[in-house]
């Protein structure tokens, strides 16, 4: 079985690669910069240098694939349109699936894609879902919750955890590596077919207040919860050098952090993953807080 993996050095993709290797598979890795791959991985995988923005290169690289793991990377152009970017990459994935008759695709999407529009750049992921569904091939869209890696170290050093949600709003938080576990299981099992949505919700839904309490205990320092307003969020994104389309794309995702939003795929044994925020923060954040100030992520993202 030939499994093609995109973004193999990312938080999710690197986990998928490790699990495929441990299962005895030899995946094909589409990497824009193969030098970033671990030498041990290079020995056990087929590496193809390709930029996912190059549709022709992606189609060539996925020839002969039985299964595809698809992740659309973040747009690097600060003045670009992220919604259009994700839709464009979705079209590339759909073309590869169609032209190469790829039987199964695991697509990383986001909670909020069920809205279709009105959730910033997530609308581009929703369009990608539609394009992959239209191929007629089997696909599962993993709609992921809020990543632990979105936590900003600079804010935590100031004793604050800040996101654009009310402090009492409960939503799914998760470790991106757990998404890799779900994706790898889907890639390795060939007994499913059709078009599916499977949410990845982490171990439990958390309010911002509860997140602050967990981080206080795990980090050994007081952390308070604070909501950032939409206007303040937009201002901070502009201050980071992003253009208006990027500003609206990122800020618009806060629509999934409102009481009126209800995820289409409810929490169940299929959507619940194991890594708790407490365990992740103790293992990952504590060491980082002792390093020079640098954010884990400069963006508020779900994918």
C-alpha positions as CSV (number, residue, x, y, z in Angstrom):
1,X,0.0,0.0,0.0
2,X,1.5,3.3,-1.1
3,X,0.6,6.1,1.4
4,X,1.6,9.7,0.5
5,X,2.0,12.2,3.3
6,X,2.0,16.0,2.9
7,X,3.6,18.4,5.5
8,X,5.8,15.6,7.0
9,X,7.7,18.0,9.3
10,X,4.6,19.6,10.8
11,X,3.2,18.8,14.3
12,X,0.6,16.5,12.7
13,X,2.4,15.2,9.7
14,X,5.6,14.2,11.7
15,X,3.4,12.2,14.0
16,X,1.7,10.5,11.1
17,X,5.1,9.6,9.6
18,X,6.4,8.1,12.8
19,X,3.3,5.9,13.3
20,X,3.4,4.7,9.7
21,X,7.1,3.8,10.0
22,X,6.4,2.0,13.3
23,X,3.6,0.0,11.5
24,X,6.1,-1.2,8.9
25,X,4.9,1.1,6.0
26,X,7.3,3.0,3.8
27,X,5.4,6.2,3.1
28,X,6.1,8.7,0.3
29,X,6.7,12.1,1.8
30,X,6.0,15.4,-0.1
31,X,8.3,17.9,1.4
32,X,9.1,21.4,0.3
33,X,12.4,21.2,2.1
34,X,13.6,17.6,2.5
35,X,16.6,18.8,4.5
36,X,14.2,19.4,7.5
37,X,13.4,15.7,7.7
38,X,15.2,13.6,10.3
39,X,18.0,11.4,8.7
40,X,16.4,8.3,10.3
41,X,13.1,9.1,8.4
42,X,15.0,9.7,5.2
43,X,16.3,6.1,5.3
44,X,12.9,4.6,5.7
45,X,10.7,6.7,3.4
46,X,10.5,7.8,-0.2
47,X,11.0,11.6,-0.2
48,X,9.7,13.8,-3.0
49,X,10.5,17.5,-3.1
50,X,7.3,19.3,-3.9
51,X,5.6,22.5,-3.0
52,X,1.8,22.0,-2.5
53,X,1.2,25.3,-4.2
54,X,2.5,23.6,-7.4
55,X,-0.5,21.6,-8.6
56,X,1.3,19.8,-11.4
57,X,4.1,18.8,-9.0
58,X,1.5,17.4,-6.5
59,X,-0.2,15.4,-9.2
60,X,3.1,13.9,-10.4
61,X,4.2,13.1,-6.8
62,X,1.0,11.3,-5.9
63,X,0.9,8.9,-8.9
64,X,0.4,5.4,-7.7
65,X,-0.9,6.4,-4.3
66,X,-3.4,4.2,-2.6
67,X,-4.0,6.7,0.2
68,X,-3.3,10.4,0.7
69,X,-2.8,12.4,3.9
70,X,-3.6,16.0,3.0
71,X,-2.8,19.0,5.1
72,X,-2.9,22.5,3.6
73,X,0.0,24.5,5.1
74,X,-0.4,28.1,6.3
75,X,-0.2,30.8,3.7
76,X,3.1,32.6,3.9
77,X,2.1,35.7,2.0
78,X,1.1,38.3,4.7
79,X,-1.0,40.1,2.1
80,X,-2.7,37.0,0.6
81,X,-6.2,35.7,0.9
82,X,-6.1,32.7,3.2
83,X,-9.7,31.6,2.3
84,X,-8.8,31.5,-1.4
85,X,-5.5,29.8,-0.5
86,X,-7.1,26.8,1.3
87,X,-9.7,26.5,-1.5
88,X,-6.9,26.5,-4.1
89,X,-5.0,23.8,-2.3
90,X,-8.3,21.8,-1.9
91,X,-8.7,22.0,-5.7
92,X,-5.1,20.7,-6.1
93,X,-5.8,17.7,-3.7
94,X,-9.1,16.9,-5.6
95,X,-7.3,17.0,-8.9
96,X,-4.6,14.6,-7.6
97,X,-7.2,12.3,-6.3
98,X,-9.2,12.3,-9.5
99,X,-6.3,12.0,-12.0
100,X,-4.4,9.4,-10.0
101,X,-7.5,7.5,-8.8
102,X,-6.4,7.7,-5.2
103,X,-8.8,5.5,-3.3
104,X,-8.7,7.1,0.2
105,X,-7.9,10.5,1.5
106,X,-7.5,11.8,5.1
107,X,-8.0,15.5,5.0
108,X,-7.2,17.9,7.9
109,X,-10.1,20.4,8.2
110,X,-11.4,22.4,11.2
111,X,-14.3,22.6,13.5
112,X,-16.4,25.3,11.9
113,X,-16.2,24.0,8.4
114,X,-19.8,22.9,8.7
115,X,-20.7,26.6,8.7
116,X,-19.5,26.9,5.1
117,X,-19.1,30.6,5.3
118,X,-18.8,33.2,8.1
119,X,-15.8,31.7,9.9
120,X,-12.9,33.4,8.2
121,X,-10.3,31.3,6.5
122,X,-12.1,28.1,7.7
123,X,-14.4,28.8,4.7
124,X,-11.5,27.8,2.5
125,X,-11.3,24.5,4.3
126,X,-15.0,24.0,3.9
127,X,-14.6,24.5,0.2
128,X,-11.7,22.0,0.1
129,X,-14.1,19.5,1.8
130,X,-16.6,20.0,-1.0
131,X,-14.1,19.6,-3.7
132,X,-12.7,16.4,-2.3
133,X,-16.3,15.0,-1.8
134,X,-17.1,15.8,-5.4
135,X,-14.3,13.5,-6.6
136,X,-16.4,10.5,-5.7
137,X,-13.4,8.9,-3.9
138,X,-13.4,7.9,-0.3
139,X,-12.4,10.7,2.1
140,X,-12.6,11.5,5.8
141,X,-12.4,15.1,6.9
142,X,-10.9,15.4,10.4
143,X,-12.5,18.6,11.8
144,X,-10.1,19.6,14.6
145,X,-10.6,21.7,17.7
146,X,-8.4,24.4,19.2
147,X,-4.7,23.5,19.3
148,X,-2.7,23.6,22.5
149,X,0.1,24.9,20.3
150,X,-1.9,28.1,19.7
151,X,-1.0,29.2,23.3
152,X,1.4,32.2,23.2
153,X,4.5,32.1,25.3
154,X,4.8,35.9,25.6
155,X,1.3,36.1,27.1
156,X,2.0,33.2,29.4
157,X,5.1,34.9,30.7
158,X,2.9,37.9,31.6
159,X,0.6,35.5,33.5
160,X,-2.3,35.6,30.9
161,X,-3.9,33.1,28.6
162,X,-5.9,35.2,26.0
163,X,-8.1,34.1,23.2
164,X,-11.2,35.6,21.4
165,X,-13.7,33.6,23.5
166,X,-15.7,34.4,26.6
167,X,-13.9,33.0,29.7
168,X,-16.9,30.7,30.3
169,X,-17.2,29.4,26.7
170,X,-16.5,25.7,26.6
171,X,-14.8,24.2,23.5
172,X,-12.6,21.3,22.5
173,X,-8.8,21.8,23.1
174,X,-6.3,19.2,21.8
175,X,-2.7,18.2,21.1
176,X,-2.1,18.3,17.4
177,X,-0.1,15.1,17.7
178,X,-3.3,13.3,18.7
179,X,-4.7,14.2,15.3
180,X,-1.8,12.4,13.8
181,X,-2.9,9.2,15.7
182,X,-6.4,9.4,14.3
183,X,-5.1,10.1,10.8
184,X,-2.6,7.3,10.8
185,X,-5.2,4.8,11.9
186,X,-7.4,5.8,9.0
187,X,-4.5,5.6,6.5
188,X,-3.5,2.2,7.6
189,X,-6.9,0.7,7.6
190,X,-8.3,0.1,4.1
191,X,-11.7,-1.2,5.1
192,X,-13.6,2.1,5.0
193,X,-15.2,3.9,2.1
194,X,-17.5,6.8,1.4
195,X,-17.3,10.4,2.5
196,X,-17.2,11.1,6.2
197,X,-16.6,13.8,8.8
198,X,-14.8,12.8,12.0
199,X,-14.1,15.5,14.6
200,X,-11.0,15.5,16.7
201,X,-12.0,17.0,20.1
202,X,-9.2,16.2,22.5
203,X,-9.9,14.7,25.9
204,X,-12.5,17.3,27.1
205,X,-14.1,20.6,26.4
206,X,-12.5,23.4,28.4
207,X,-13.5,26.9,29.3
208,X,-10.8,29.6,29.2
209,X,-11.1,29.9,33.0
210,X,-10.4,26.1,33.3
211,X,-7.5,26.4,30.9
212,X,-6.0,29.1,33.1
213,X,-6.4,26.9,36.2
214,X,-4.8,23.9,34.5
215,X,-1.9,26.0,33.3
216,X,-1.4,27.5,36.7
217,X,-0.9,24.1,38.2
218,X,1.1,22.6,35.4
219,X,3.5,25.6,35.0
220,X,3.8,26.4,38.7
221,X,2.9,30.1,38.1
222,X,-0.3,32.0,38.3
223,X,-2.2,32.3,35.0
224,X,-5.4,34.3,34.5
225,X,-7.9,34.0,31.8
226,X,-8.6,37.0,29.6
227,X,-10.8,37.5,26.5
228,X,-9.4,39.5,23.7
229,X,-12.0,41.5,21.8
230,X,-12.4,41.2,18.0
231,X,-11.1,44.7,17.6
232,X,-8.0,44.1,19.7
233,X,-7.4,40.8,17.9
234,X,-7.5,42.5,14.5
235,X,-5.1,45.2,15.8
236,X,-2.6,42.6,17.0
237,X,-2.7,40.8,13.7
238,X,-2.1,44.1,11.8
239,X,0.7,44.9,14.2
240,X,2.3,41.6,13.2
241,X,2.5,42.8,9.6
242,X,-0.5,41.1,8.0
243,X,-2.7,42.6,5.4
244,X,-6.5,43.0,5.7
245,X,-7.4,39.7,4.0
246,X,-5.2,37.9,6.4
247,X,-6.6,39.9,9.3
248,X,-10.2,39.1,8.4
249,X,-9.3,35.5,7.7
250,X,-7.7,34.9,11.0
251,X,-10.1,37.0,13.1
252,X,-13.1,35.5,11.4
253,X,-12.3,32.1,12.9
254,X,-13.4,33.4,16.2
255,X,-17.0,32.7,15.0
256,X,-16.6,29.1,16.2
257,X,-15.9,30.4,19.7
258,X,-19.5,31.7,20.2
259,X,-22.3,30.1,22.2
260,X,-24.5,29.9,19.0
261,X,-22.0,27.6,17.3
262,X,-22.6,23.9,17.8
263,X,-20.2,21.4,16.2
264,X,-21.9,19.1,13.7
265,X,-20.0,16.1,15.0
266,X,-20.7,15.6,18.7
267,X,-18.2,14.4,21.2
268,X,-18.0,10.6,21.3
269,X,-15.4,7.8,21.6
270,X,-14.5,8.5,17.9
271,X,-13.8,12.2,18.5
272,X,-12.1,12.0,21.9
273,X,-8.3,11.8,22.1
274,X,-6.1,11.2,25.1
275,X,-3.5,13.9,25.7
276,X,-4.6,16.3,28.4
277,X,-3.7,20.0,28.5
278,X,-2.0,19.4,31.9
279,X,0.3,16.7,30.6
280,X,1.1,18.6,27.4
281,X,1.8,21.8,29.3
282,X,4.1,20.1,31.8
283,X,6.0,18.4,29.1
284,X,6.1,21.1,26.4
285,X,5.4,24.5,28.0
286,X,7.5,24.4,31.1
287,X,10.8,23.9,29.2
288,X,9.8,26.6,26.7
289,X,9.1,29.1,29.4
290,X,12.7,28.9,30.4
291,X,13.9,29.7,26.8
292,X,14.1,33.1,25.1
293,X,10.6,34.6,24.4
294,X,9.2,33.1,21.2
295,X,5.5,32.3,20.5
296,X,4.6,28.7,19.8
297,X,2.4,30.0,17.0
298,X,2.0,33.6,15.7
299,X,-1.5,32.8,14.6
300,X,-4.8,31.8,16.2
301,X,-5.5,28.8,14.1
302,X,-7.4,25.5,14.2
303,X,-5.5,23.7,11.4
